[in-house]
Amino acid sequence: MWRSLVPTRRCISTSTSKPLILGWFDHVKPAPKDPIIGVTEAFLADPSPNKINLGVGAYRDDEGKPVVLQCVRDAESKITGSEFLESISAAVSSRFVEESVELIYGKNSDVMKERRFAGLQALSGTGACRLFAEFQRHFHHDVPIFLPDPTWSNHHNIWRDAQVPVRTYRYYHHDSKGLNFGAFMDDIKNAPEGSFFLLHPCAHNPTGIDPTDEQWREISNQLMVKHHFPFFDMAYQGFASGDLEKDAKAIRIFLEDGHIVGCAQSFAKNMGLYGHRVGCLSVLAKDQKQAMIVRSQLQRLARAMYSSPPIHGVLLVSTILSDPLLKAEWIEELKVMVDRIRSMRASLFDHLEKLSSPLNWDHIVKQVGMFCYSGLNCEQIDQLARDFHIYMTKNGRMSMAGVTTGNVSYLAAAMHQVSCH
């Protein structure tokens, strides 16, 4: 009688259950290595004392070491402990957005006066781009975005993973090692009306080639004619010229022409805050009411993606931007960084000239920003790594922050060796 109350156990075959448990991810294959991360891994694995990493995307000093700006140290001393106060996080984020958009659109611009912007703190420039890509997918899901060829490799990953159709427009002219402006304009004209176009407003990554102000005006006009939406990735404001206002000129031209634009901002490079992931996404609207609606949708998307962003780095940036003395200190330090990059460009060019290279290296000093698009091919880049322990991405992009007074002569000799023999 009691035995009949004991539940009968079902026998489950071990051989049939294990594959269901252990086989969930058997079909997953290794992802291809990110080209920039791959360069760093190869560099770190090389025991040579002469090795040079030209793949690094963050600023380094003349000894090849990361830099903590003095303005950041000073801001740190002012905020110690305050980041733990949860009650201030929303206010800090709101103030940060306000100060960030002023940098790009102008404090006295109509955009600011009319409150026609929807802004949100994001996880650096990458997160800002990803948030906008998700916004685009939700409200213009079948509209393509045109990326420059070439562009930062992660742009393709961001919009592809957001399931947005990705196209490219011609940007770089391989023979002249300059801007392929005619092809650029043709691709704007031939793109389907109402497309999205991603633009680098300054210090183009990876080429270091920026349109002139007059070319920007023509680009703006043609985009307006075709009713395209311009989205700017502002990762290097100040790094092209050392002047924050000058580096925002392209965006200001578009505002003057009446465009509705979007912009991803990052403070990773120009404040040396790469590990803090401080960024801002702003999207303009026709009026304040529409801006509030757009912001509500961005907040909804961000809530599902990362909920609340970190506060410490934003406190640092906001403290610097809101304090006139700290902001002036930052601008001076930014100029120092830019001047060092320029001096390394000039020094590398001079060393190549002294080696009587038959090649034209003018593009090294004509390009601007952190990166130099060297013009070296894959075979030459492989030889630099194999024979000289010099590492850069396969497209020939060199980070000028990795060039120092101590290694520039060695670098020039190696470049001369692989390109002229």
N, C-alpha and C positions, 0 to 999 in steps of 0.2 A: 504493500500500500504506500509506504513512504517512498519506496524506490520509484514509484510512478510519478512522483512529484519533482524528481530531479530532472532539470532540462536536458534534453538530448543534445550532445555536441555534434556539430557538423564537421566533418573532416574536410579540411581545405588542402588541396594539393600544393605542396611547397614549390614544386616545379612550375606550376602555372601562375602562382602569385608573385614570385620573385621578379620575373621580367616586367610585370606591371609596376613594381615598386622601384626597381633599379634602372629601368629603361627610359624614364621620363626624358632624359636629356642626351640620350645616345646619339641623336641626330644632330646635336649642336656641334658646329665646327668652329675652330679658332677664328676669331675676327682678324682681318688684316691689320697690321700695326699702323698706328698713326705715323705719318712721315716725320713729324717733328719729334715725337716721343722716341721713335726708332733711332734718330740721330743721337739723342742724349744717351740712350742705352749703349750704343756703340762707343761713344766717347768715354763713358764711365768704365766700360770693360777694357779699355786700352791702357796698358801700364806705362806707355811712353811718357817721359817727363816733358816732352816737347808738344804734346797734343794740344789742339785748339778746338773749341766748340763754337762753331759759327751758326748753330741751329737755335741757340737760346733766344727766347722772345722777350725777355725782360732786360732792363738796363743793368749794366755792370760798370764798375769804376775802372781806372787804368791798371789796376792789379787783377782785374777779372773777378772781383768780388761783388756780391749784391750790396745795394746801398739802401740804408734807411735814412730818408731825408730828415734834416734837422727840424723842418716844420712839422713833420709827423711826430718826432720825439717831443716837441713842444706841445703839440695837441694832446699827445698821450698823457703828459703830466697834468693837463687840465681836466681830463675826463675819467681818470682812474677811479674805479668803483661805480661810476654812474651807469655803466652799461648793464648793471645787474638790476636796475630799477625798471621792471617791466612796464610800469605806468608811463614811462617817457618814450617808449619805443615808437609808438604811432606818431607822436609829435616830432621826434627826430627824423623819422622817415619822410614825413611830409615836408619838413624844412629842407631836408637833403634834396628832395625832388625839385623844390622851388629854386634852390641855388644851382642845381645842375642844369636845369633848362635855361636859366639866365645865361649860363656860360655859352650855350650854343645859339640861342635865339636873340639874345641881347636884353639887358635889363629893362630898357625903355622901349622895347619893340611892341607893336600892336598885339602880338600873340600874348605877351605877358599882361598888358593893360586890359585886354578883353577876356583873359582867362580861357583862351581857346585851346588849351593843351590838356591832354589826359596823360599824367605821369605816374610811374610806379617804380619803386625800388626793385632791382633785379639782381641776379647772381652774376655780376660783372657783365661784360659786353656779350659773352656767349649766352648767358641766361636771358639778356634783353632781346637778342636775336631770336632765341628759341621761343620766347613768349610771344613775340610779334608773329613768328611763323605759325604758331598755334592760332593766334587771332585771325591771321589771313586764312588759314584752313577752315575756320568756323564760318567766316562771313564772305569769303571769296574763294571757295574751295577748288574751283576749276580754273582759276586764273593763274597763269604762270608767273614766276619771278625770274628775271634775267640777272645773272651774276656775271661780273667781268671775267674775262679769260686772259690771264689767270686771276685768281683771287685767293684769299685765305682758305686753305683746304677744308676747314671745318664748316664753312658756309654751305657747302654741298651736303654735308652730313645733316646739318640742322634742318634745312628745308625739305630734304628728301625724307627724313624721319618724321616730319610733320605732314607728309603725304601731299606736299604742294608740288605741282609740276615745275621742274627746274629747267631753264634754258640758259644759254650764255650769250654774251655779246663780246665782240672783239675789242681788246683794249691795248695789248702790247704789240709793238712792231719789232719783230726779231732782228731785222736787218739794221734798222736805225737805233735799236735799243731805246726807243722812245715811245710816245703815245701814238697809237694807230687811230688818229682822230677821225679821219674820213670813214674808215670802216665802222668805228663806234657810232657815228651819226647815221650811217646807212642802216645799222642794226636797230637803232631806235625807230627809224622811219618804217622799217619792215616788220617790226614786232606787232602782234595783234593789238588793236586799240584797247586801251584800258589795262595794260599789263603793269606788273610791279617791276621796278628796276632798283637793284641794290647798288649804291654808290659809296665810294670811299671819299669823304670830303677833304682829307689831307693825309699825307704820308702813306700812300697806297701800299698795302701789303699783298703781294710780296715785291712789287717792282720798284717802289720808291719814286714812281712817276705820277705827277699830279697835273691835271689840266691847268691852263692859265685862267685868269679871271675872265678874259674874253671868251675862251672856249667854254667855260662854265655857263656863261650867258647863252651861248648857242645851244648847249646841252639842255639847259632849263627851258628855253623857248621850244625846242623840238619835242621835249617831253610833254609840255603843255599842249602843243598842237595835237599830239596823239593821245591826250588824256591819260597818260601813264602816271603811276603813283611812285614818287621817289622815296626810297627808304635808305637812310644814311647810317653807315656803321662808323661811328666816331670813336675809334680805339686809341688815337694818338693826338688828341688836341694839344697843341703846343710843341709837339715833337718834330713837326715839319719846319717851322720857322723860329720857334722860341717865343712866339707871340700868340696868345690865346685867341685874340680877336681876329688876327690875320688868318689863323687856321680854321676859323668858323666862317670865313668869307663866302665859301661856296654855298653853305646853307642860307646865309643872309641874302644871297642873290636869288635863290629860289623863293624866299619869303617875299622879296620885293616884287617878284613876278606873279605872286598870288597862289603859289602851290599849297596844297595840303600835303604835309610830309610826315614821315616817322623817323625816329632816330634812336639808335642804341648807343649808349655811352659807357665807357669804362674808365676807371681810375687806376687800373692795374699798372699801367706803364708810366703815366705822367706823374703819379704820386708814389710810385714804387710799392704799391699795395697788392701785388699779384696774388698773394695767399689769402687776402681778405674778401675777395669776390665782391667788390663794390661796383655796382652798375645801376643804370637808370634807363628805362624805356619811356619815350614820350611819343605820343601820336596827336597831331593837330586835328582840329575839327572846325566846322564852319562857324560855330558859336559856342558859348559857355554851356548851354544846355546839352548840346550834342557831345561836348567834351566829357561831361559828367556821365553820360550814358556809356560812352566808350570806356571810360575808366572803370565803371561798374563791371563791364565784361572782362576787362583785363584783370581786375581783382578776382573775379570768379575763376578764370583760367589759372592764375597764379596760386590760388587756394588749393587747387588740385595738383599742381606741379611741385610747389615747395612750401606752401602755406606761409609761414612767417620767415622772412630773410634774416640773416645775422645782423646784429646791431653794432658790434664794436667798430668795424671798419667804416661804417656809415657815420658813426659818431666822430671818428677822426676826420673824415672828409668834410662833414658839415661844420666842425669846429674850425677847420682851416678856411673854408670858404666864407664863413660868417664873421671872421675876425680879420679886420683890415691889415694888421701887422703880420699875422700868420699867412694871409693870402699873398702879401707882398714878398714875404720870405720864400713861399712856394714858387712864385714866378721867377725869382732870382735863381733858385736852385734848378728850376726847369731850364733856364737859359744855360746854366753851367753844363747840364747833361747834353743839351743840344750842341753846344760849342765843342764838347769832347767828341761827339759823333762826327761833327764836321771836320775836326782836326784829323781824325783817323781816316776819313775819306781822302783828305788832301795828302796825308802821309803815305797811304797805300798807293795812290796815284803817282806821287813823286818817286817812290821806290821802283815802281814798274817802269816809269820813264827812264830812270837811271840805268836800268837793266837793258835799255835799248830794245824794248819789246816792239816788234813790228805791228802789233795790234793796237787798235784805238781803244783806250780805256777812259775816254772822256765821260762816259756814262756814270762812272764811280762818283765823280764830283757833281754831276748834273742832277742825279737823283737825290731825294731828300728823305728824312726820317731814319728810322732804326735799321732799315733793310736796304741792301744793295742787290739788285738783280744782275749777277756777275756776267751772264752770257756763257758760262762754262757748260759743257755738255755732260751727259751722264758718265761717259768713259773718263773724262777728265776729273770729274768729282770722285769717282771710284779710285782713281790713281792718287788723288790728294789724300784720301783716307788710308789707302794701302801703303803708300810710300812715304807720306809726310805726316800722317796722324792728324790730318785736318778734316773736320767733319762739318758738312752742310747738307741741306735737303737736295734731293735729286733734281729739282728744277733750277738749281744754281743760286738760290737765295742765300745770301750771307747776312748774318746779324752783325752789324758794325759795332754793336756793344761788346762783341767778343774779340774785337781787335784792340790791341794795346800798344803802347810805345815799346814794350818788351818783345812783342811777337810780330810786329808789322813787317819787319825786314824779312823774317823767315817766311811769313805768309806770301809776300810779294815774290820772293825767289821761287817758292813752290808753284805759285800760279804761273809764273813765267815758264817754269820747267814743263808743266803739263800742257800749256797752251801753245808753246812755240816749238816743241820737239816731237 
